[in-house]
Amino acid sequence: MTRVAVDGQRWLDRGTGAPTLVFLHYFSGAAASWQWVMRSLESDFRCVAIDLPGFGQAPPLPTPTLKNYSDFVWEALSALGVDDFVLVGHSMGAKIALQVAARAGGEELRQVILVAPSPPTPEPMPNEERQRLLNRHPSEENAATTVENSTRLSLNAEQRSLAIHTHTIAADSAWRWWLQTGMHHSIADQLEKIRVPVKVIASPDDPVIPFEVVQREVVDRVPHAHLIEFSDAGHLMPFEAPERLAQVIREQVRSGAIAS
């Protein structure tokens, strides 16, 4: 894979304290999508959020694959000096997090926390919705529709603006790869390699990835997985309920530290 540099415009690094919490964003998001969650956690932990290639300010991968995204994350962690961490992935970022965890060796990765995860098996999406996303990108109107369709709680003006902006600036190659290939690719055969606890935060009110899909395709398939129900919010939890989500993450990280 062609090495992609990590620089100050492509990641957020805030706070101190161990372990480091590493955040991977959702499809059409960016590192900045996690900023409200990080605000509630940075007094207790070092928090690092990365622009995944093709999103935010990061250039796309020459050949996008889940493995190459995983390689990019490991390279980014090395560049940022992260060697003792909990990986937190949202939606697309959750599927990439599972790929990262399947490669982990040694003791550097303590735990994986999946938020409204895209499953390790093919993610269901109505063909009509997929075509809307493919055929009308980039478009602020289309982005606004996506944000509206993905949420159950209201976003403030700053959050809504960011969610629309990151949607419109996503690179076309990364955009099409996920919708046409990435979300359909199964890594179920690699899940047995995951050796760390996996916490799955999901909402019965998620309009994007049904709760029963998360139970069947994530919790029931991933070793050491435990489901945490996060009611009332929609798919964009880091925007809709960041303080509540941060508290759940804090509790899971601390309970994991006690358990270890």
LUMZAVO-527368 format. One record per atom (N, C-alpha, C): residue number from 0; x, y, z. Coordinates in steps of 0.001 Angstrom, whole numbers, padded with zeros to 6 digits. Example, Ala and Ser with C-alpha at 12.3 -4.5 7.8 and 13.67 -1.06 7.14 Angstrom:
% residues 2
PT,resi,u,v,w
PT,0,013190,-005690,007800
PT,0,012300,-004500,007800
PT,0,013200,-003300,007800
PT,1,012850,-002250,007080
PT,1,013670,-001060,007140
PT,1,012900,000030,007870
% end
This chain:
% residues 260
PT,resi,u,v,w
PT,0,000841,-001192,000000
PT,0,000000,000000,000000
PT,0,000879,001246,000000
PT,1,000511,002253,-000753
PT,1,001231,003523,-000734
PT,1,001033,004205,000610
PT,2,002116,004580,001245
PT,2,002027,005199,002560
PT,2,001368,006566,002459
PT,3,000412,006806,003334
PT,3,-000274,008091,003390
PT,3,000139,008787,004683
PT,4,000735,009951,004565
PT,4,001227,010667,005744
PT,4,000067,011167,006592
PT,5,000324,011253,007871
PT,5,-000624,011840,008812
PT,5,-000051,013187,009236
PT,6,-000837,014233,009090
PT,6,-000354,015539,009530
PT,6,-001425,016229,010366
PT,7,-001106,017437,010826
PT,7,-001964,018127,011769
PT,7,-003319,018519,011246
PT,8,-003516,018482,009956
PT,8,-004814,018821,009394
PT,8,-005710,017599,009236
PT,9,-005164,016429,009543
PT,9,-005908,015200,009274
PT,9,-006198,014389,010523
PT,10,-005954,014983,011668
PT,10,-006279,014286,012900
PT,10,-006510,015286,014027
PT,11,-007212,014836,015064
PT,11,-007382,015596,016294
PT,11,-006685,014826,017401
PT,12,-005944,015522,018250
PT,12,-005201,014887,019333
PT,12,-005363,015778,020557
PT,13,-006161,015317,021512
PT,13,-006493,016152,022662
PT,13,-006409,015343,023947
PT,14,-006090,016022,025031
PT,14,-006121,015407,026343
PT,14,-004910,014543,026644
PT,15,-004899,014039,027873
PT,15,-003839,013141,028332
PT,15,-004472,012045,029169
PT,16,-003714,010998,029383
PT,16,-004193,009896,030201
PT,16,-004252,008615,029398
PT,17,-004039,007505,030084
PT,17,-004017,006195,029438
PT,17,-005288,005416,029799
PT,18,-005745,004567,028882
PT,18,-005208,004356,027537
PT,18,-005636,005482,026606
PT,19,-005009,005558,025443
PT,19,-005440,006489,024404
PT,19,-006702,005945,023760
PT,20,-007671,006815,023547
PT,20,-008883,006447,022815
PT,20,-008714,006887,021371
PT,21,-008779,005945,020451
PT,21,-008592,006215,019027
PT,21,-009939,006097,018339
PT,22,-010380,007171,017665
PT,22,-011716,007243,017090
PT,22,-011662,007167,015561
PT,23,-012453,006264,014998
PT,23,-012609,006132,013545
PT,23,-014032,006531,013174
PT,24,-014146,007435,012218
PT,24,-015441,008038,011899
PT,24,-016273,007196,010938
PT,25,-017491,007646,010763
PT,25,-018466,006973,009903
PT,25,-018278,007354,008429
PT,26,-018941,006627,007546
PT,26,-018948,006953,006120
PT,26,-019509,008350,005915
PT,27,-018752,009198,005240
PT,27,-019037,010610,004959
PT,27,-018697,011522,006130
PT,28,-018111,010970,007189
PT,28,-017690,011790,008315
PT,28,-016224,012192,008213
PT,29,-015649,012569,009351
PT,29,-014246,012984,009432
PT,29,-013833,012934,010895
PT,30,-012552,013143,011153
PT,30,-012086,013187,012537
PT,30,-012901,014180,013362
PT,31,-013235,015312,012746
PT,31,-013972,016362,013460
PT,31,-015356,015923,013906
PT,32,-015875,014852,013321
PT,32,-017196,014360,013719
PT,32,-017209,013904,015175
PT,33,-016024,013593,015715
PT,33,-015923,013105,017085
PT,33,-015675,014215,018099
PT,34,-015579,015471,017679
PT,34,-015092,016518,018578
PT,34,-015950,016696,019820
PT,35,-017270,016525,019706
PT,35,-018148,016727,020857
PT,35,-018012,015586,021860
PT,36,-017786,014379,021398
PT,36,-017519,013253,022286
PT,36,-016169,013442,022970
PT,37,-015171,013875,022213
PT,37,-013830,014062,022764
PT,37,-013810,015128,023850
PT,38,-014623,016148,023712
PT,38,-014657,017204,024728
PT,38,-015011,016651,026101
PT,39,-015843,015632,026114
PT,39,-016276,015042,027385
PT,39,-015303,014002,027928
PT,40,-014321,013610,027127
PT,40,-013406,012542,027523
PT,40,-011961,012996,027688
PT,41,-011610,014150,027120
PT,41,-010204,014533,027058
PT,41,-009617,014892,028426
PT,42,-010469,015092,029437
PT,42,-009939,015335,030779
PT,42,-009462,014039,031434
PT,43,-009869,012898,030885
PT,43,-009514,011600,031467
PT,43,-008577,010773,030595
PT,44,-008605,011001,029287
PT,44,-007860,010164,028364
PT,44,-007247,011025,027254
PT,45,-006147,010530,026691
PT,45,-005713,011083,025417
PT,45,-006699,010605,024361
PT,46,-007205,011517,023548
PT,46,-008200,011193,022524
PT,46,-007646,011571,021151
PT,47,-007587,010603,020262
PT,47,-007071,010813,018913
PT,47,-008135,010395,017910
PT,48,-008485,011298,017003
PT,48,-009414,010979,015914
PT,48,-008703,011220,014595
PT,49,-008889,010299,013661
PT,49,-008149,010306,012400
PT,49,-009105,010484,011224
PT,50,-008742,011354,010277
PT,50,-009437,011380,008986
PT,50,-009057,010115,008220
PT,51,-010013,009273,007914
PT,51,-009732,008102,007100
PT,51,-009550,008520,005647
PT,52,-008717,007812,004890
PT,52,-008409,008229,003515
PT,52,-009653,008432,002647
PT,53,-009671,009592,001982
PT,53,-010804,009954,001131
PT,53,-011871,010747,001842
PT,54,-011672,010973,003144
PT,54,-012655,011703,003947
PT,54,-011940,012800,004730
PT,55,-012677,013852,005081
PT,55,-012035,014972,005739
PT,55,-010958,015555,004849
PT,56,-009764,015742,005399
PT,56,-008650,016311,004644
PT,56,-007685,015258,004106
PT,57,-007967,013980,004349
PT,57,-007033,012921,003943
PT,57,-007264,012530,002489
PT,58,-006202,012457,001683
PT,58,-006363,012022,000291
PT,58,-006781,010563,000237
PT,59,-007448,010165,-000841
PT,59,-007910,008776,-000937
PT,59,-006759,007809,-001135
PT,60,-007010,006549,-000786
PT,60,-006042,005495,-001047
PT,60,-005994,005200,-002539
PT,61,-004815,004883,-003090
PT,61,-004752,004482,-004491
PT,61,-005612,003252,-004775
PT,62,-005611,002320,-003832
PT,62,-006435,001116,-003961
PT,62,-007186,000922,-002651
PT,63,-008428,001398,-002568
PT,63,-009172,001261,-001315
PT,63,-009658,-000170,-001097
PT,64,-009264,-000739,000028
PT,64,-009757,-002026,000496
PT,64,-009826,-001943,002012
PT,65,-010565,-002815,002647
PT,65,-010611,-002816,004105
PT,65,-009229,-003079,004693
PT,66,-008467,-003970,004081
PT,66,-007115,-004241,004560
PT,66,-006243,-003001,004455
PT,67,-006339,-002274,003334
PT,67,-005515,-001081,003174
PT,67,-005935,000034,004129
PT,68,-007232,000118,004424
PT,68,-007664,001072,005462
PT,68,-007089,000667,006814
PT,69,-007103,-000637,007111
PT,69,-006524,-001118,008359
PT,69,-005034,-000795,008420
PT,70,-004315,-001010,007326
PT,70,-002889,-000683,007277
PT,70,-002669,000804,007530
PT,71,-003524,001637,006943
PT,71,-003414,003084,007150
PT,71,-003565,003434,008625
PT,72,-004542,002815,009301
PT,72,-004752,003104,010721
PT,72,-003528,002722,011535
PT,73,-002957,001549,011271
PT,73,-001756,001147,012007
PT,73,-000602,002104,011734
PT,74,-000457,002565,010500
PT,74,000601,003534,010185
PT,74,000363,004853,010909
PT,75,-000887,005282,010950
PT,75,-001216,006526,011636
PT,75,-000918,006423,013125
PT,76,-001267,005292,013736
PT,76,-000994,005111,015161
PT,76,000501,005143,015444
PT,77,001279,004527,014564
PT,77,002728,004565,014723
PT,77,003253,005988,014613
PT,78,002749,006741,013620
PT,78,003196,008124,013420
PT,78,002823,009012,014597
PT,79,001726,008702,015265
PT,79,001247,009508,016386
PT,79,001758,009002,017729
PT,80,002546,007942,017720
PT,80,003112,007424,018955
PT,80,002087,006770,019866
PT,81,001078,006153,019278
PT,81,000039,005483,020058
PT,81,000365,003996,020140
PT,82,000554,003486,021371
PT,82,000886,002069,021508
PT,82,000123,001387,022640
PT,83,-000810,002066,023251
PT,83,-001643,001498,024316
PT,83,-003009,002153,024166
PT,84,-003955,001451,023523
PT,84,-005153,002174,023101
PT,84,-006416,001319,023093
PT,85,-007540,002024,023132
PT,85,-008870,001474,022892
PT,85,-009346,002037,021564
PT,86,-009839,001194,020697
PT,86,-010277,001611,019367
PT,86,-011785,001777,019371
PT,87,-012251,002972,018972
PT,87,-013680,003283,018931
PT,87,-014061,003578,017488
PT,88,-014902,002743,016894
PT,88,-015287,002918,015499
PT,88,-016776,003109,015354
PT,89,-017158,004062,014510
PT,89,-018568,004373,014261
PT,89,-018944,003958,012854
PT,90,-019954,003117,012693
PT,90,-020529,002733,011402
PT,90,-019453,002140,010486
PT,91,-019114,002773,009378
PT,91,-018025,002305,008533
PT,91,-016743,002152,009347
PT,92,-016486,003119,010225
PT,92,-015298,003057,011071
PT,92,-015286,001845,011980
PT,93,-016467,001327,012329
PT,93,-016547,000128,013159
PT,93,-016094,-001099,012379
PT,94,-016488,-001184,011113
PT,94,-016049,-002319,010293
PT,94,-014538,-002277,010099
PT,95,-014006,-001088,009872
PT,95,-012551,-000941,009757
PT,95,-011888,-001289,011087
PT,96,-012512,-000906,012205
PT,96,-011951,-001220,013527
PT,96,-011839,-002728,013728
PT,97,-012832,-003478,013271
PT,97,-012763,-004934,013383
PT,97,-011614,-005483,012541
PT,98,-011414,-004905,011363
PT,98,-010290,-005326,010525
PT,98,-008964,-005013,011216
PT,99,-008870,-003852,011852
PT,99,-007669,-003483,012607
PT,99,-007434,-004472,013749
PT,100,-008502,-004791,014485
PT,100,-008394,-005679,015647
PT,100,-007977,-007086,015242
PT,101,-008402,-007518,014051
PT,101,-008051,-008862,013584
PT,101,-006561,-008982,013315
PT,102,-005896,-007859,013122
PT,102,-004466,-007856,012847
PT,102,-003633,-007611,014101
PT,103,-004271,-007177,015187
PT,103,-003529,-006753,016379
PT,103,-002733,-007907,016966
PT,104,-001513,-007588,017362
PT,104,-000679,-008550,018058
PT,104,-000095,-007893,019291
PT,105,000344,-008675,020241
PT,105,000897,-008088,021447
PT,105,-000187,-007509,022330
PT,106,000180,-006477,023082
PT,106,-000728,-005939,024090
PT,106,-001157,-004496,023800
PT,107,-000881,-003972,022587
PT,107,-001140,-002545,022368
PT,107,-002623,-002198,022327
PT,108,-003448,-003103,021786
PT,108,-004889,-002865,021713
PT,108,-005564,-003519,022902
PT,109,-006260,-002693,023714
PT,109,-006907,-003202,024919
PT,109,-008340,-003657,024670
PT,110,-009065,-002910,023842
PT,110,-010501,-003121,023728
PT,110,-010989,-002446,022440
PT,111,-012098,-002935,021904
PT,111,-012739,-002309,020756
PT,111,-014158,-001916,021159
PT,112,-014539,-000696,020835
PT,112,-015897,-000220,021086
PT,112,-016501,000159,019742
PT,113,-017591,-000506,019386
PT,113,-018267,-000279,018112
PT,113,-019536,000532,018358
PT,114,-019710,001598,017590
PT,114,-020866,002485,017733
PT,114,-021703,002402,016462
PT,115,-022979,001996,016599
PT,115,-023859,001850,015435
PT,115,-023109,001199,014278
PT,116,-022576,-000008,014497
PT,116,-021584,-000553,013560
PT,116,-022148,-001067,012251
PT,117,-021395,-000829,011177
PT,117,-021569,-001594,009954
PT,117,-021070,-002995,010266
PT,118,-021824,-004023,009934
PT,118,-021429,-005378,010340
PT,118,-020230,-005899,009571
PT,119,-019562,-006915,010116
PT,119,-018444,-007525,009400
PT,119,-018897,-008310,008172
PT,120,-020169,-008624,008112
PT,120,-020791,-009231,006935
PT,120,-021359,-008104,006071
PT,121,-021908,-008387,004880
PT,121,-022446,-007317,004045
PT,121,-023516,-006487,004767
PT,122,-023354,-005165,004685
PT,122,-024314,-004255,005311
PT,122,-025545,-004093,004428
PT,123,-026724,-004316,004968
PT,123,-027928,-004143,004153
PT,123,-028205,-002669,003883
PT,124,-028557,-002360,002636
PT,124,-028972,-001012,002269
PT,124,-029921,-001134,001086
PT,125,-031090,-000520,001155
PT,125,-032007,-000566,000007
PT,125,-031337,-000023,-001243
PT,126,-031553,-000675,-002375
PT,126,-030914,-000257,-003619
PT,126,-031260,001182,-003975
PT,127,-032482,001589,-003688
PT,127,-032899,002967,-003991
PT,127,-032043,003975,-003214
PT,128,-031761,003651,-001945
PT,128,-030922,004528,-001126
PT,128,-029496,004552,-001644
PT,129,-028974,003397,-002024
PT,129,-027616,003338,-002554
PT,129,-027501,004176,-003830
PT,130,-028477,004076,-004707
PT,130,-028438,004843,-005947
PT,130,-028551,006339,-005688
PT,131,-029342,006724,-004691
PT,131,-029420,008150,-004339
PT,131,-028058,008664,-003919
PT,132,-027349,007892,-003109
PT,132,-026040,008313,-002631
PT,132,-025009,008319,-003757
PT,133,-025084,007329,-004632
PT,133,-024116,007243,-005727
PT,133,-024343,008312,-006787
PT,134,-025586,008561,-007123
PT,134,-025904,009412,-008272
PT,134,-025963,010894,-007944
PT,135,-026017,011230,-006653
PT,135,-026204,012643,-006301
PT,135,-025109,013124,-005353
PT,136,-023907,012668,-005612
PT,136,-022770,013104,-004798
PT,136,-021760,013822,-005689
PT,137,-021201,014955,-005254
PT,137,-021516,015666,-004021
PT,137,-022664,016651,-004223
PT,138,-023465,016799,-003225
PT,138,-024603,017709,-003276
PT,138,-024993,018071,-001859
PT,139,-025064,019360,-001557
PT,139,-025470,019772,-000212
PT,139,-026900,019343,000081
PT,140,-027749,019405,-000929
PT,140,-029139,018981,-000733
PT,140,-029202,017485,-000407
PT,141,-028425,016704,-001137
PT,141,-028387,015267,-000885
PT,141,-027802,014978,000490
PT,142,-026758,015727,000864
PT,142,-026149,015556,002179
PT,142,-027145,015877,003287
PT,143,-027908,016948,003110
PT,143,-028909,017325,004117
PT,143,-029969,016235,004259
PT,144,-030358,015653,003144
PT,144,-031323,014551,003185
PT,144,-030758,013374,003959
PT,145,-029497,013046,003719
PT,145,-028850,011927,004413
PT,145,-028799,012172,005909
PT,146,-028410,013373,006313
PT,146,-028338,013702,007736
PT,146,-029725,013603,008367
PT,147,-030713,014141,007685
PT,147,-032084,014101,008204
PT,147,-032570,012663,008349
PT,148,-032261,011834,007361
PT,148,-032731,010446,007372
PT,148,-031975,009574,008376
PT,149,-030824,010054,008843
PT,149,-029973,009236,009711
PT,149,-030154,009528,011189
PT,150,-030880,010590,011524
PT,150,-030965,011044,012907
PT,150,-032374,010911,013471
PT,151,-032411,010837,014789
PT,151,-033678,010858,015527
PT,151,-033740,012044,016476
PT,152,-032575,012561,016871
PT,152,-032503,013741,017719
PT,152,-031966,014911,016901
PT,153,-032343,016109,017289
PT,153,-031944,017297,016538
PT,153,-030461,017602,016737
PT,154,-029818,018063,015665
PT,154,-028457,018549,015738
PT,154,-028477,020062,015872
PT,155,-027471,020624,016556
PT,155,-027391,022081,016572
PT,155,-026812,022566,015244
PT,156,-026795,023857,015041
PT,156,-026394,024409,013744
PT,156,-024963,024024,013384
PT,157,-024053,024041,014365
PT,157,-022653,023698,014102
PT,157,-022515,022229,013705
PT,158,-023205,021372,014411
PT,158,-023149,019936,014102
PT,158,-023727,019642,012727
PT,159,-024875,020220,012442
PT,159,-025511,019963,011150
PT,159,-024638,020458,010002
PT,160,-024049,021637,010179
PT,160,-023182,022194,009150
PT,160,-021991,021289,008890
PT,161,-021382,020777,009962
PT,161,-020223,019902,009797
PT,161,-020622,018591,009121
PT,162,-021731,018007,009537
PT,162,-022176,016739,008961
PT,162,-022428,016872,007459
PT,163,-023001,017997,007046
PT,163,-023246,018231,005622
PT,163,-021927,018481,004891
PT,164,-021052,019269,005509
PT,164,-019787,019609,004848
PT,164,-018932,018374,004599
PT,165,-018741,017541,005612
PT,165,-017882,016368,005429
PT,165,-018474,015405,004397
PT,166,-019786,015383,004307
PT,166,-020466,014569,003294
PT,166,-020090,015043,001893
PT,167,-020097,016349,001677
PT,167,-019892,016888,000336
PT,167,-018434,016849,-000115
PT,168,-017478,016805,000832
PT,168,-016066,016843,000425
PT,168,-015437,015455,000321
PT,169,-016191,014409,000604
PT,169,-015631,013060,000492
PT,169,-015203,012783,-000947
PT,170,-014020,012185,-001100
PT,170,-013489,011885,-002428
PT,170,-014383,010874,-003142
PT,171,-014583,011088,-004417
PT,171,-015490,010223,-005173
PT,171,-015036,008766,-005168
PT,172,-013733,008532,-005240
PT,172,-013247,007148,-005283
PT,172,-013542,006418,-003977
PT,173,-013347,007104,-002838
PT,173,-013644,006488,-001547
PT,173,-015145,006297,-001375
PT,174,-015885,007285,-001826
PT,174,-017347,007252,-001749
PT,174,-017892,006039,-002493
PT,175,-017465,005866,-003729
PT,175,-017973,004760,-004551
PT,175,-017451,003411,-004074
PT,176,-016210,003394,-003597
PT,176,-015672,002126,-003080
PT,176,-016533,001594,-001955
PT,177,-016873,002454,-000985
PT,177,-017659,001968,000159
PT,177,-019036,001487,-000280
PT,178,-019719,002274,-001087
PT,178,-021090,001940,-001477
PT,178,-021159,000743,-002425
PT,179,-020141,000578,-003241
PT,179,-020176,-000496,-004237
PT,179,-019426,-001756,-003806
PT,180,-018445,-001588,-002903
PT,180,-017604,-002730,-002552
PT,180,-017428,-002897,-001051
PT,181,-016940,-001857,-000382
PT,181,-016529,-001976,001015
PT,181,-017617,-002466,001944
PT,182,-018802,-001881,001846
PT,182,-019874,-002259,002755
PT,182,-020376,-003673,002496
PT,183,-020109,-004197,001291
PT,183,-020557,-005546,000943
PT,183,-019528,-006617,001280
PT,184,-018286,-006202,001522
PT,184,-017200,-007168,001735
PT,184,-017311,-007792,003118
PT,185,-017231,-009108,003184
PT,185,-017318,-009806,004464
PT,185,-015925,-010098,005009
PT,186,-015745,-009801,006286
PT,186,-014509,-010179,006988
PT,186,-014841,-011165,008101
PT,187,-015970,-011855,007971
PT,187,-016413,-012785,009012
PT,187,-015375,-013869,009276
PT,188,-014628,-014247,008238
PT,188,-013638,-015315,008402
PT,188,-012418,-014865,009198
PT,189,-012307,-013563,009498
PT,189,-011165,-013056,010251
PT,189,-011494,-012759,011713
PT,190,-012767,-012875,012080
PT,190,-013199,-012457,013412
PT,190,-012583,-013299,014525
PT,191,-012284,-014558,014242
PT,191,-011702,-015426,015266
PT,191,-010320,-014959,015708
PT,192,-009708,-014065,014934
PT,192,-008395,-013540,015291
PT,192,-008478,-012446,016356
PT,193,-009672,-011942,016618
PT,193,-009845,-010848,017576
PT,193,-009751,-011411,018992
PT,194,-008807,-010896,019790
PT,194,-008532,-011428,021114
PT,194,-008931,-010500,022252
PT,195,-009480,-009347,021941
PT,195,-009787,-008359,022980
PT,195,-011301,-008230,023148
PT,196,-011757,-007698,024284
PT,196,-013191,-007476,024467
PT,196,-013734,-006498,023435
PT,197,-014959,-006738,022986
PT,197,-015626,-005880,022012
PT,197,-016966,-005452,022586
PT,198,-017159,-004160,022752
PT,198,-018427,-003607,023234
PT,198,-019158,-002991,022045
PT,199,-020431,-003281,021936
PT,199,-021235,-002853,020783
PT,199,-022345,-001947,021276
PT,200,-022276,-000669,020901
PT,200,-023276,000318,021306
PT,200,-024228,000524,020131
PT,201,-025502,000186,020332
PT,201,-026465,000253,019229
PT,201,-027811,000735,019744
PT,202,-028535,001390,018851
PT,202,-029839,001950,019206
PT,202,-030974,001223,018486
PT,203,-032013,000841,019193
PT,203,-033206,000285,018539
PT,203,-033881,001292,017617
PT,204,-033501,002574,017755
PT,204,-034104,003642,016965
PT,204,-033234,004077,015794
PT,205,-032166,003311,015515
PT,205,-031269,003615,014402
PT,205,-032008,003378,013079
PT,206,-032167,004421,012246
PT,206,-032878,004250,010979
PT,206,-031999,003736,009841
PT,207,-030704,003572,010083
PT,207,-029764,003172,009028
PT,207,-029422,001692,009120
PT,208,-028959,001250,010261
PT,208,-028598,-000156,010464
PT,208,-029529,-000723,011534
PT,209,-030452,-001587,011156
PT,209,-031447,-002095,012110
PT,209,-030808,-002781,013316
PT,210,-031447,-002619,014458
PT,210,-030954,-003181,015716
PT,210,-030788,-004692,015619
PT,211,-031749,-005355,014946
PT,211,-031660,-006806,014835
PT,211,-030475,-007243,013975
PT,212,-030076,-006404,013007
PT,212,-028888,-006701,012205
PT,212,-027641,-006628,013076
PT,213,-027572,-005613,013931
PT,213,-026430,-005482,014836
PT,213,-026351,-006697,015760
PT,214,-027491,-007109,016290
PT,214,-027496,-008277,017179
PT,214,-027040,-009529,016438
PT,215,-027620,-009774,015271
PT,215,-027363,-011024,014546
PT,215,-025987,-011054,013882
PT,216,-025597,-009932,013243
PT,216,-024403,-009934,012403
PT,216,-023158,-009395,013101
PT,217,-023348,-008734,014238
PT,217,-022184,-008216,014971
PT,217,-022035,-008949,016303
PT,218,-023005,-008767,017187
PT,218,-022891,-009319,018536
PT,218,-022789,-010844,018514
PT,219,-023621,-011487,017691
PT,219,-023626,-012955,017668
PT,219,-022423,-013547,016926
PT,220,-021727,-012746,016139
PT,220,-020611,-013254,015340
PT,220,-019233,-012913,015905
PT,221,-019121,-011749,016535
PT,221,-017807,-011275,016968
PT,221,-017450,-011891,018316
PT,222,-016294,-012521,018431
PT,222,-015892,-013090,019723
PT,222,-015801,-012017,020805
PT,223,-016155,-012393,022014
PT,223,-016015,-011511,023187
PT,223,-016872,-010246,023072
PT,224,-017965,-010295,022277
PT,224,-018786,-009095,022070
PT,224,-019909,-008999,023103
PT,225,-020200,-007773,023493
PT,225,-021265,-007504,024465
PT,225,-022066,-006301,023973
PT,226,-023395,-006428,023963
PT,226,-024274,-005378,023446
PT,226,-024669,-004404,024538
PT,227,-024596,-003115,024210
PT,227,-025059,-002042,025091
PT,227,-026140,-001273,024338
PT,228,-027356,-001312,024841
PT,228,-028467,-000637,024157
PT,228,-028426,000860,024449
PT,229,-028528,001652,023394
PT,229,-028424,003114,023481
PT,229,-029697,003682,022846
PT,230,-030748,003745,023610
PT,230,-032061,004082,023060
PT,230,-032209,005562,022733
PT,231,-033185,005835,021892
PT,231,-033663,007180,021536
PT,231,-032846,007879,020438
PT,232,-031542,007674,020387
PT,232,-030741,008320,019351
PT,232,-030848,007550,018045
PT,233,-030476,008217,016945
PT,233,-030448,007575,015646
PT,233,-029065,007043,015322
PT,234,-028680,007125,014038
PT,234,-027421,006548,013605
PT,234,-026226,007441,013923
PT,235,-026432,008745,013978
PT,235,-025309,009677,014171
PT,235,-025148,010026,015652
PT,236,-024933,009015,016466
PT,236,-024830,009200,017917
PT,236,-023778,010213,018339
PT,237,-022591,010262,017690
PT,237,-021598,011248,018130
PT,237,-022056,012700,017962
PT,238,-023047,012937,017116
PT,238,-023653,014254,016981
PT,238,-024882,014389,017878
PT,239,-025715,013382,017880
PT,239,-027034,013471,018518
PT,239,-026965,013463,020045
PT,240,-026087,012641,020601
PT,240,-026015,012504,022062
PT,240,-024564,012317,022492
PT,241,-023704,013297,022209
PT,241,-022269,013100,022452
PT,241,-021900,012924,023919
PT,242,-022537,013659,024815
PT,242,-022174,013545,026231
PT,242,-022614,012195,026787
PT,243,-023780,011742,026395
PT,243,-024260,010438,026852
PT,243,-023399,009319,026279
PT,244,-023044,009443,025003
PT,244,-022182,008447,024380
PT,244,-020809,008443,025047
PT,245,-020282,009619,025332
PT,245,-018978,009705,025997
PT,245,-019013,009019,027358
PT,246,-020107,009161,028074
PT,246,-020209,008532,029381
PT,246,-020220,007008,029266
PT,247,-020915,006496,028272
PT,247,-020924,005047,028059
PT,247,-019511,004565,027705
PT,248,-018839,005300,026829
PT,248,-017469,004926,026459
PT,248,-016567,004952,027683
PT,249,-016670,006006,028495
PT,249,-015853,006106,029710
PT,249,-016089,004910,030620
PT,250,-017345,004546,030819
PT,250,-017665,003414,031693
PT,250,-017071,002118,031161
PT,251,-017127,001927,029854
PT,251,-016611,000687,029275
PT,251,-015090,000625,029347
PT,252,-014436,001770,029128
PT,252,-012979,001783,029212
PT,252,-012534,001516,030643
PT,253,-013195,002136,031606
PT,253,-012799,001935,033001
PT,253,-013116,000521,033469
PT,254,-014244,-000026,033079
PT,254,-014573,-001400,033477
PT,254,-013612,-002385,032824
PT,255,-013175,-002079,031598
PT,255,-012195,-002925,030940
PT,255,-010856,-002903,031642
PT,256,-010486,-001726,032152
PT,256,-009218,-001600,032879
PT,256,-009257,-002389,034175
PT,257,-010438,-002362,034836
PT,257,-010584,-003107,036097
PT,257,-010516,-004610,035817
PT,258,-011206,-005001,034686
PT,258,-011260,-006420,034362
PT,258,-009892,-006973,034008
PT,259,-009036,-006137,033451
PT,259,-007704,-006594,033035
PT,259,-006747,-006682,034220
% end
